[in-house]
Amino acid sequence: MNLSNKLTGNLAMIIYALVTAVSSIVIHATTQEITPLLSACNTFLFCLLVYSAISFSTFSKIALIKNHAYSIFMLNVTTAICWIFTFLSLKYLPPELYLFTYLCAMPISAAILFRNKILKSIMLSVGLILLIYTYHNSKLFLGLLLAFVGGSSGTVYSIYSKRIVNAFTTMEILSLRFYLTVIVTFLLCIFLNEWKILTPVDYSEFAVLSLISVIVPLTLFQVGLKNLTIVKALSFMPLAPLVCYLINFTLGHGEFNGMQMSAVFFLFVAMFI
């Protein structure tokens, strides 16, 4: 891995973390007005159309897709779990708490899967429990559970994405991963009677949401995975919840809480260890 690739990967992951912080705030605001499933369906439909248009040549690689069919299927499964649970959990959780839960789940699940960095996973677990306690709201449990499972699926996604990163371009991988997410959210919307035709303004807002919350950050994340090891790429993740917490605090969306701020910085440091 040469210096140019490392610099590209590092820069991509830093920008990814910053954009992710903003996107979590935007998704949280959106799901307060439109149901999470309908929001997710429209958002990822735009993503699928954009990536498919950019990487139309992907469909000419039928033989290659067949050779990696299981990995591509697992990308779709983990993507669906990750993003559907993201939209659902952000309906109930403050965005900074969602990000800390989601991103703590990644190294904790990785420690369980790979049997390493056990001490770090214990520190993250303790810090996360402390942070959750500072919110004093038992109604957050469902959102926390969804965020943790979504984060764990993100770890599994990284494993399968790494397996095909040399067979497909970044855009080709992204064009292949959203089919199941769109299908599942659409069927759930129909089954739960949530599907409805929205206004042109709503669709334009979903187009923007797909850009800032999915297309830009996921493209950056895929570039990071292509140029860095999984461990190195994930090491940039602590920036996202910290930035999100500081943005919300600056905007006056929370009151000063010494224990909460201590838990935030403890988690930030623990993620880097």
C-alpha positions as a Markdown table, in Angstrom:
| # | Residue | x | y | z |
|---|---|---|---|---|
| 1 | Met | 0.0 | 0.0 | 0.0 |
| 2 | Asn | 1.7 | 3.2 | -1.2 |
| 3 | Leu | 1.7 | 6.6 | 0.5 |
| 4 | Ser | -0.8 | 8.1 | -2.1 |
| 5 | Asn | -3.3 | 5.3 | -1.3 |
| 6 | Lys | -3.0 | 5.9 | 2.4 |
| 7 | Leu | -3.5 | 9.7 | 2.1 |
| 8 | Thr | -6.5 | 9.1 | -0.1 |
| 9 | Gly | -8.0 | 6.6 | 2.3 |
| 10 | Asn | -7.3 | 8.8 | 5.4 |
| 11 | Leu | -8.8 | 11.9 | 3.8 |
| 12 | Ala | -11.8 | 9.9 | 2.6 |
| 13 | Met | -12.5 | 8.6 | 6.1 |
| 14 | Ile | -12.1 | 12.0 | 7.8 |
| 15 | Ile | -14.6 | 13.6 | 5.5 |
| 16 | Tyr | -16.9 | 10.5 | 5.8 |
| 17 | Ala | -16.9 | 11.0 | 9.6 |
| 18 | Leu | -17.8 | 14.6 | 9.4 |
| 19 | Val | -20.6 | 14.1 | 6.8 |
| 20 | Thr | -22.0 | 11.2 | 8.8 |
| 21 | Ala | -22.4 | 13.5 | 11.8 |
| 22 | Val | -24.5 | 16.0 | 9.8 |
| 23 | Ser | -26.5 | 13.2 | 8.0 |
| 24 | Ser | -27.6 | 11.7 | 11.3 |
| 25 | Ile | -29.0 | 15.0 | 12.4 |
| 26 | Val | -30.8 | 15.3 | 9.0 |
| 27 | Ile | -32.3 | 11.8 | 9.1 |
| 28 | His | -33.4 | 12.3 | 12.7 |
| 29 | Ala | -35.3 | 15.5 | 11.6 |
| 30 | Thr | -36.8 | 13.7 | 8.6 |
| 31 | Thr | -38.1 | 10.7 | 10.5 |
| 32 | Gln | -40.0 | 13.0 | 12.9 |
| 33 | Glu | -42.2 | 14.1 | 10.0 |
| 34 | Ile | -42.3 | 11.1 | 7.6 |
| 35 | Thr | -42.3 | 7.5 | 8.7 |
| 36 | Pro | -38.9 | 5.9 | 8.9 |
| 37 | Leu | -39.7 | 3.1 | 6.4 |
| 38 | Leu | -41.2 | 5.5 | 3.8 |
| 39 | Ser | -38.2 | 7.8 | 4.3 |
| 40 | Ala | -35.8 | 4.9 | 3.8 |
| 41 | Cys | -37.6 | 3.6 | 0.8 |
| 42 | Asn | -37.6 | 6.9 | -1.1 |
| 43 | Thr | -34.0 | 7.7 | 0.0 |
| 44 | Phe | -32.5 | 4.5 | -1.2 |
| 45 | Leu | -34.6 | 4.4 | -4.4 |
| 46 | Phe | -32.8 | 7.6 | -5.3 |
| 47 | Cys | -29.5 | 6.1 | -4.3 |
| 48 | Leu | -30.1 | 3.0 | -6.4 |
| 49 | Leu | -31.0 | 5.0 | -9.5 |
| 50 | Val | -28.0 | 7.3 | -9.1 |
| 51 | Tyr | -25.5 | 4.5 | -8.6 |
| 52 | Ser | -27.0 | 2.4 | -11.4 |
| 53 | Ala | -26.8 | 5.3 | -13.8 |
| 54 | Ile | -23.2 | 6.0 | -12.9 |
| 55 | Ser | -22.1 | 2.3 | -13.1 |
| 56 | Phe | -24.4 | 1.0 | -15.8 |
| 57 | Ser | -21.5 | -1.1 | -17.1 |
| 58 | Thr | -21.7 | -3.2 | -13.9 |
| 59 | Phe | -24.5 | -5.3 | -15.6 |
| 60 | Ser | -22.1 | -6.4 | -18.3 |
| 61 | Lys | -20.1 | -8.3 | -15.7 |
| 62 | Ile | -22.6 | -11.0 | -15.2 |
| 63 | Ala | -20.0 | -13.8 | -14.9 |
| 64 | Leu | -18.1 | -11.8 | -12.2 |
| 65 | Ile | -21.3 | -11.1 | -10.3 |
| 66 | Lys | -22.2 | -14.8 | -10.4 |
| 67 | Asn | -18.7 | -15.7 | -9.0 |
| 68 | His | -19.2 | -13.3 | -6.1 |
| 69 | Ala | -23.0 | -13.9 | -5.8 |
| 70 | Tyr | -22.8 | -14.9 | -2.1 |
| 71 | Ser | -20.7 | -11.9 | -1.1 |
| 72 | Ile | -23.0 | -9.5 | -3.0 |
| 73 | Phe | -26.1 | -11.1 | -1.4 |
| 74 | Met | -24.5 | -10.6 | 2.0 |
| 75 | Leu | -23.8 | -6.9 | 1.1 |
| 76 | Asn | -27.5 | -6.5 | 0.4 |
| 77 | Val | -28.5 | -8.2 | 3.6 |
| 78 | Thr | -26.2 | -6.3 | 5.8 |
| 79 | Thr | -27.0 | -3.0 | 4.0 |
| 80 | Ala | -30.7 | -3.6 | 4.5 |
| 81 | Ile | -30.3 | -4.3 | 8.2 |
| 82 | Cys | -27.9 | -1.4 | 8.8 |
| 83 | Trp | -29.9 | 1.3 | 7.0 |
| 84 | Ile | -33.4 | 0.2 | 7.9 |
| 85 | Phe | -32.5 | 0.0 | 11.5 |
| 86 | Thr | -30.7 | 3.4 | 11.2 |
| 87 | Phe | -33.9 | 5.1 | 10.0 |
| 88 | Leu | -36.0 | 3.4 | 12.6 |
| 89 | Ser | -33.6 | 4.1 | 15.5 |
| 90 | Leu | -33.2 | 7.7 | 14.6 |
| 91 | Lys | -37.0 | 8.1 | 15.0 |
| 92 | Tyr | -36.5 | 7.5 | 18.7 |
| 93 | Leu | -32.9 | 8.4 | 19.5 |
| 94 | Pro | -31.0 | 11.7 | 19.6 |
| 95 | Pro | -28.6 | 11.6 | 16.7 |
| 96 | Glu | -25.4 | 11.7 | 18.8 |
| 97 | Leu | -26.6 | 8.8 | 21.0 |
| 98 | Tyr | -27.5 | 6.8 | 17.9 |
| 99 | Leu | -24.0 | 7.4 | 16.5 |
| 100 | Phe | -22.2 | 6.4 | 19.7 |
| 101 | Thr | -24.3 | 3.2 | 20.0 |
| 102 | Tyr | -24.0 | 2.3 | 16.3 |
| 103 | Leu | -20.2 | 2.9 | 16.2 |
| 104 | Cys | -19.5 | 1.2 | 19.6 |
| 105 | Ala | -21.4 | -1.8 | 18.2 |
| 106 | Met | -18.8 | -2.1 | 15.4 |
| 107 | Pro | -15.7 | -2.8 | 17.5 |
| 108 | Ile | -17.7 | -4.7 | 20.1 |
| 109 | Ser | -19.1 | -7.1 | 17.5 |
| 110 | Ala | -15.6 | -7.2 | 15.8 |
| 111 | Ala | -14.1 | -8.2 | 19.2 |
| 112 | Ile | -16.6 | -11.0 | 19.4 |
| 113 | Leu | -16.1 | -12.2 | 15.8 |
| 114 | Phe | -12.3 | -12.0 | 15.7 |
| 115 | Arg | -11.6 | -12.6 | 19.4 |
| 116 | Asn | -9.3 | -9.6 | 19.8 |
| 117 | Lys | -9.2 | -6.1 | 21.4 |
| 118 | Ile | -11.4 | -7.5 | 24.3 |
| 119 | Leu | -10.3 | -4.7 | 26.7 |
| 120 | Lys | -11.3 | -2.1 | 24.2 |
| 121 | Ser | -14.7 | -3.6 | 23.8 |
| 122 | Ile | -15.2 | -3.8 | 27.5 |
| 123 | Met | -14.3 | -0.1 | 27.9 |
| 124 | Leu | -16.7 | 0.9 | 25.1 |
| 125 | Ser | -19.5 | -1.2 | 26.7 |
| 126 | Val | -18.9 | 0.6 | 30.1 |
| 127 | Gly | -18.7 | 4.0 | 28.4 |
| 128 | Leu | -21.9 | 3.4 | 26.4 |
| 129 | Ile | -23.9 | 2.2 | 29.4 |
| 130 | Leu | -22.8 | 5.3 | 31.3 |
| 131 | Leu | -23.8 | 7.6 | 28.4 |
| 132 | Ile | -27.2 | 5.9 | 28.0 |
| 133 | Tyr | -27.8 | 6.3 | 31.7 |
| 134 | Thr | -27.3 | 10.1 | 31.5 |
| 135 | Tyr | -30.4 | 10.4 | 29.2 |
| 136 | His | -32.7 | 9.0 | 31.9 |
| 137 | Asn | -35.2 | 7.7 | 29.4 |
| 138 | Ser | -36.3 | 4.0 | 29.4 |
| 139 | Lys | -38.2 | 4.6 | 26.2 |
| 140 | Leu | -35.0 | 4.7 | 24.3 |
| 141 | Phe | -34.4 | 1.0 | 24.6 |
| 142 | Leu | -35.9 | 0.0 | 21.2 |
| 143 | Gly | -33.9 | 2.6 | 19.4 |
| 144 | Leu | -30.7 | 1.6 | 21.2 |
| 145 | Leu | -31.3 | -2.1 | 20.3 |
| 146 | Leu | -31.9 | -1.2 | 16.6 |
| 147 | Ala | -28.8 | 1.0 | 16.5 |
| 148 | Phe | -26.6 | -1.7 | 18.1 |
| 149 | Val | -27.8 | -4.4 | 15.7 |
| 150 | Gly | -27.4 | -2.0 | 12.8 |
| 151 | Gly | -23.8 | -1.2 | 13.8 |
| 152 | Ser | -23.0 | -4.9 | 14.2 |
| 153 | Ser | -24.2 | -5.5 | 10.6 |
| 154 | Gly | -21.9 | -2.7 | 9.5 |
| 155 | Thr | -19.0 | -4.8 | 10.7 |
| 156 | Val | -20.1 | -7.8 | 8.8 |
| 157 | Tyr | -20.7 | -5.6 | 5.7 |
| 158 | Ser | -17.0 | -4.4 | 5.9 |
| 159 | Ile | -15.9 | -8.0 | 5.8 |
| 160 | Tyr | -17.8 | -8.9 | 2.6 |
| 161 | Ser | -17.1 | -5.6 | 1.0 |
| 162 | Lys | -13.3 | -6.2 | 1.5 |
| 163 | Arg | -13.7 | -9.6 | -0.3 |
| 164 | Ile | -14.9 | -8.1 | -3.5 |
| 165 | Val | -13.1 | -4.7 | -3.4 |
| 166 | Asn | -10.5 | -5.9 | -6.0 |
| 167 | Ala | -13.1 | -7.4 | -8.3 |
| 168 | Phe | -15.4 | -4.3 | -8.7 |
| 169 | Thr | -14.9 | -0.6 | -8.6 |
| 170 | Thr | -16.2 | 1.5 | -5.7 |
| 171 | Met | -19.2 | 2.7 | -7.7 |
| 172 | Glu | -20.0 | -0.8 | -9.0 |
| 173 | Ile | -20.1 | -2.2 | -5.4 |
| 174 | Leu | -22.4 | 0.6 | -4.3 |
| 175 | Ser | -24.7 | 0.0 | -7.3 |
| 176 | Leu | -25.1 | -3.6 | -6.3 |
| 177 | Arg | -25.8 | -3.2 | -2.6 |
| 178 | Phe | -29.2 | -1.4 | -2.3 |
| 179 | Tyr | -31.6 | -3.7 | -4.1 |
| 180 | Leu | -32.8 | -5.6 | -1.0 |
| 181 | Thr | -33.1 | -2.4 | 1.0 |
| 182 | Val | -35.5 | -0.8 | -1.5 |
| 183 | Ile | -37.5 | -4.0 | -1.9 |
| 184 | Val | -37.9 | -4.7 | 1.8 |
| 185 | Thr | -38.8 | -1.1 | 2.7 |
| 186 | Phe | -41.3 | -0.9 | -0.1 |
| 187 | Leu | -43.0 | -4.2 | 0.9 |
| 188 | Leu | -43.1 | -3.1 | 4.5 |
| 189 | Cys | -44.6 | 0.2 | 3.6 |
| 190 | Ile | -47.3 | -1.6 | 1.6 |
| 191 | Phe | -48.0 | -4.2 | 4.3 |
| 192 | Leu | -48.1 | -1.5 | 7.1 |
| 193 | Asn | -50.2 | 0.8 | 4.9 |
| 194 | Glu | -47.5 | 3.5 | 5.0 |
| 195 | Trp | -47.0 | 3.9 | 1.3 |
| 196 | Lys | -48.2 | 7.1 | -0.3 |
| 197 | Ile | -47.5 | 9.5 | -3.1 |
| 198 | Leu | -45.6 | 12.5 | -1.8 |
| 199 | Thr | -45.4 | 16.1 | -3.2 |
| 200 | Pro | -42.6 | 17.1 | -5.7 |
| 201 | Val | -41.0 | 19.1 | -2.8 |
| 202 | Asp | -40.9 | 16.0 | -0.6 |
| 203 | Tyr | -39.2 | 14.0 | -3.4 |
| 204 | Ser | -36.7 | 16.8 | -4.0 |
| 205 | Glu | -35.9 | 16.7 | -0.3 |
| 206 | Phe | -35.4 | 12.9 | -0.4 |
| 207 | Ala | -33.0 | 13.4 | -3.4 |
| 208 | Val | -31.0 | 15.8 | -1.3 |
| 209 | Leu | -31.2 | 13.5 | 1.7 |
| 210 | Ser | -29.9 | 10.6 | -0.3 |
| 211 | Leu | -27.0 | 12.7 | -1.5 |
| 212 | Ile | -25.8 | 14.0 | 1.9 |
| 213 | Ser | -26.7 | 11.0 | 4.0 |
| 214 | Val | -25.9 | 8.1 | 1.7 |
| 215 | Ile | -24.3 | 8.8 | -1.6 |
| 216 | Val | -21.5 | 11.1 | -0.5 |
| 217 | Pro | -20.6 | 9.3 | 2.9 |
| 218 | Leu | -20.8 | 5.8 | 1.5 |
| 219 | Thr | -18.7 | 6.6 | -1.5 |
| 220 | Leu | -16.1 | 8.0 | 0.8 |
| 221 | Phe | -16.4 | 5.0 | 3.1 |
| 222 | Gln | -15.9 | 2.6 | 0.1 |
| 223 | Val | -12.8 | 4.6 | -1.0 |
| 224 | Gly | -11.5 | 4.4 | 2.5 |
| 225 | Leu | -12.0 | 0.6 | 2.6 |
| 226 | Lys | -10.3 | 0.2 | -0.8 |
| 227 | Asn | -7.2 | 2.1 | 0.3 |
| 228 | Leu | -6.9 | 1.2 | 4.0 |
| 229 | Thr | -7.2 | -1.9 | 6.2 |
| 230 | Ile | -10.6 | -2.5 | 7.8 |
| 231 | Val | -9.2 | -1.7 | 11.3 |
| 232 | Lys | -7.5 | 1.5 | 10.0 |
| 233 | Ala | -10.7 | 2.7 | 8.2 |
| 234 | Leu | -12.9 | 2.1 | 11.2 |
| 235 | Ser | -10.4 | 4.0 | 13.5 |
| 236 | Phe | -11.7 | 7.3 | 12.1 |
| 237 | Met | -15.3 | 6.5 | 13.2 |
| 238 | Pro | -15.0 | 8.2 | 16.6 |
| 239 | Leu | -14.9 | 11.6 | 14.9 |
| 240 | Ala | -18.6 | 11.3 | 13.7 |
| 241 | Pro | -20.4 | 11.1 | 17.1 |
| 242 | Leu | -18.1 | 13.6 | 18.7 |
| 243 | Val | -18.8 | 16.2 | 16.0 |
| 244 | Cys | -22.5 | 15.3 | 16.1 |
| 245 | Tyr | -22.6 | 15.9 | 19.9 |
| 246 | Leu | -20.8 | 19.2 | 19.6 |
| 247 | Ile | -23.1 | 20.4 | 16.8 |
| 248 | Asn | -26.2 | 19.6 | 18.8 |
| 249 | Phe | -24.8 | 21.1 | 21.9 |
| 250 | Thr | -23.9 | 24.3 | 20.0 |
| 251 | Leu | -27.4 | 24.5 | 18.5 |
| 252 | Gly | -28.9 | 24.3 | 21.9 |
| 253 | His | -30.4 | 20.9 | 21.6 |
| 254 | Gly | -29.2 | 19.8 | 24.9 |
| 255 | Glu | -28.3 | 21.2 | 28.3 |
| 256 | Phe | -24.8 | 20.9 | 29.9 |
| 257 | Asn | -24.4 | 17.6 | 31.7 |
| 258 | Gly | -21.0 | 16.9 | 33.2 |
| 259 | Met | -21.5 | 13.2 | 33.4 |
| 260 | Gln | -22.8 | 13.0 | 29.9 |
| 261 | Met | -19.9 | 15.1 | 28.5 |
| 262 | Ser | -17.4 | 12.9 | 30.5 |
| 263 | Ala | -19.0 | 9.8 | 29.0 |
| 264 | Val | -18.8 | 11.3 | 25.5 |
| 265 | Phe | -15.1 | 12.0 | 25.7 |
| 266 | Phe | -14.4 | 8.7 | 27.5 |
| 267 | Leu | -16.0 | 6.9 | 24.5 |
| 268 | Phe | -14.1 | 9.1 | 22.0 |
| 269 | Val | -10.8 | 8.1 | 23.6 |
| 270 | Ala | -11.7 | 4.5 | 24.0 |
| 271 | Met | -12.6 | 4.2 | 20.3 |
| 272 | Phe | -9.1 | 5.3 | 19.4 |
| 273 | Ile | -7.2 | 2.8 | 21.6 |
